[in-house]
Amino acid sequence: MTNVSTTDISGLVNAVRQVSRNQETLGNQQVVLHNDMSAMQRNQDSTQRELLDLKSQFVEYVRRDELRQNLQLAQVQILEVRGELNDKFGKFAEVRELATGTLQALDAGIVSHGAIRDLSEELMLRTPGYWLAPALIAVASWIRDEPELAAKAIGEALRRDNDKASLFFALVLRRQQRDRATAAWVRQYAARQDPAKLSREFVVVLDAVSTGAFGREAKPMLLEQMSEWYGRLGQDQDTVDRQVERWAKMIDTMRRPADARYELLPVLSPTWPQLKDLLEGATVHGAAEEMLRTTFEGPVPQSRDLHERVDGILDNLVRDFDAEEAPFRKREAELQAIVDAQGDHDLARKKMTAEDPLHEQTVDFLTLLSNAALHGDRAGASAGTQRFTLALARDWLVQGAGRLEAANIAAMPSRVELRAEGWTGWVDGDTDEQRLVGSLSEHIDRETAKAVSEVRMSGAAQAAAVCGGLALLVALLSAVGGASGFALFLLFVAAALGVWAAFDVRALPARRAEIRRKGDQRRVAAVVRLRGAIAELVDLRGEWQQEIAKADSLRTFAEGLTATAFVAIAPDQPRGA
């Protein structure tokens, strides 16, 4: 047999001990490496978030730059359009400025008839084709008692624009309280009107009726005529549906943004976009009622002087742009919408789409009422006329709001989906919060248990254990066979491999405990977030119910409006007459 010295055995023992120390050092290095990898993962996640934030900032910068360029271009172009308007129609403005000024100067008696005649004739030469110039000459001729010239001027004004000229002469006669002549002009004007194709200047008629500017003969005649139109067009369901749809769209623009306190639902619920849209859609009813109450709050200021009241309407008539100006005015409105939207073309386009009927040359009577009610200033309607037309349009407003209410209620989901940590749950009217919490907790506990069960010896450690066992078996066989040196070597190898495997096994409980600790943290945090999301959902549903309930209040207020209550009495007309 081969003799093995004590020195050799001591060296092998020291070698085995060194291998054990090396294994322990390697284990410590593995822990450090694991921590470093965890830190690297956190840094990678942080870097990814920073990159996404940087991308978002870049996209926002590009968007802001695009809006800035759009805004600057619109501001330049609107100046060009206004310059072109001034070049082509600037002379019209001079005539318009002269209209009521002429009448007021004649009232005061401080301007000679000759001066007015000379100026009117000069403007007649400088504005060929414009109806107002011969109309002013006709007024001056009336005053100077020149019936032949007045008749020629009246004929020319009517030839250029029969409708506007007729209204102008009716209002001028009304200033002089010549009610019968006023009614004659109004009657022949109304007889020519097609309620399916009314021009913009008909708003002046609404203004004159609502403010009481027309006399006792013309006003009831117009009210009767408009009542007949309203009833006739109201039989056309398509026409009515267009008004209802228009009012629904207008009311829907009054949305108020959802409260910022909802922080967890947007994160945990895929249903959040729908919930947010429905909550904001429900706020329109309260906003619409607030708009109506503000519009009808307090008395409408009305001058007790007939001349002042009629002159206000005359100003609206003569300042209303003519047909040839319409394309330029529409382009100006488009550019102004872009400026108002701070360069946002999409927002400006939506606004112009909603206001399309304002820019039509002719509209039906119901659309004209909606124009005056929805866009009083833009349509040339006074505050009193806006109240009058709002009262006439109340049924469309109520139906439009009703459509929004019905669609909103029908779209409210019966249950809401929540997701957290790979778990999905649903909240409905019968859901028990504790059951959801238990379900989420069980889900996370199962994932944690699965992760713990997967913590076992590594493949290398398992191979080391097997190889170590084989080495030990061969060492025993070698020792029996007399190869003690080889057996001792194999014992060394078996010991080293056994230490490696033992160290790996010894680290398993700590790794499993760490997974359980993190699992507990996940469960606690997830449960807190889930409870918070459920609480927010309860708040949201309560807020939605409060807002949607305001539809009844809006309906009650609107249905209480009566158009005739907003028709003023003329200053020269006794009350009750």
LINNOR-V657302 format. One line per field, one symbol per residue. phi: phi as a letter, one per 30 degrees, with the letter a starting at -180 (. if undefined). psi: psi as a letter, one per 30 degrees, with the letter a starting at -180 (. if undefined). Layout:
phi=???
psi=???
This chain:
phi=.ddcdddddddddddddddddddddddddddddddddddddddddddddddddddddddddddddddddeddddddddddddddddddbeddddddddedddddddedicbdddddddddddddddbdjddddddddddddeddicddddddddedddddaeddddddddddddecicdddedddddddddddcddbcdeddeddedddddidddddddddddddddddeddddddddddddddddddddddddecddddddcdeddccddeeddddddddddddddddddddddcdidddbddcddddddddeedddddddeddeeddddddddddddddhjdddddddddddceddcddbbdddddddedddbedddicddddddeddddceddddddddddddddddddddbbdbbahicbbbcbdcdceddddddddddddddddddddddbededdddddddddddddddddddddjdddddddddddddddddeddddddddeddddddddddddedddddddddddddddddddddddddddddddddddddddbeddccdcdeccddjd
psi=lkkkleeeeeeeeeeeeeeeeeeeeeeeeeeeeeeeeeeeeeeeeeeeeeeeeeeeeeeeeeeeeeeeeeeeeeeeeeeeeeeeeeeegefeeeeeefdfeeeeeeefggkleeeeeeeeeefeefikfkfeefeeeeeeeeeghieeeeeeeeeeeeeejeeeeeeeeeeeeeeghieeeeeeeeefeeffkjffikleffeeeeeeeefgelafeeeeeeeeeeeeeeeefffjeeeeeeeeeeeeeeeffgkklkkffjeeefefjffeeeeeeeeeffffeeeeeeeeeeegkllkkkkfkeeeeeeeeeeeeffklleffeeeeeeeeeeeeeeeghgjeeeeeeeeefgeffgkeklleeeeeeeeeeieeefgkleeeeeeeeeegeeeeeeeeeeeeeeeeefjkflkkkkkhgkklkkafgkkeeeeeeeeeeeeeeeeeeeeffjlkleeeeeeeeeeeeeeeeeeeeeeffieeeeeeeeeeeeeeeeeeeeeeffeeeeeeeeeeeeeeeeeeeeeeeeeeeeeeeeeeeeeeeefffeeeeeeeeffkkeffgjlkkegkkkf.
